[in-house]
Amino acid sequence: MKKINKVKIKINGKNCIINPKMTLKEVIARFKIPLNKVAIELNENIIDKKKLNKIKVNNKDKIEIVHFIGGG
């Protein structure tokens, strides 16, 4: 069985390569995304921010991060 050295994911439509076994929280931190004003979707499912540390990112996962912007 071949060991995967890197994991290919998409973040907001852009291809990215990360280390295997990274949690979603580690991925968010790596890209310096502030957690207080965003919503996070993993493979079309909204993620509870309290669970970010428990969710491992897998090859070909799709992450969407939506920033909240005030205005009228």
Secondary structure, 3 states (H helix, E strand, C coil): CCCCCCEEEEECCEEEEECCCCEHHHHHHHCCCCHHHEEEEECCEECCHHHHHHCECCCCCEEEEEECCCCC
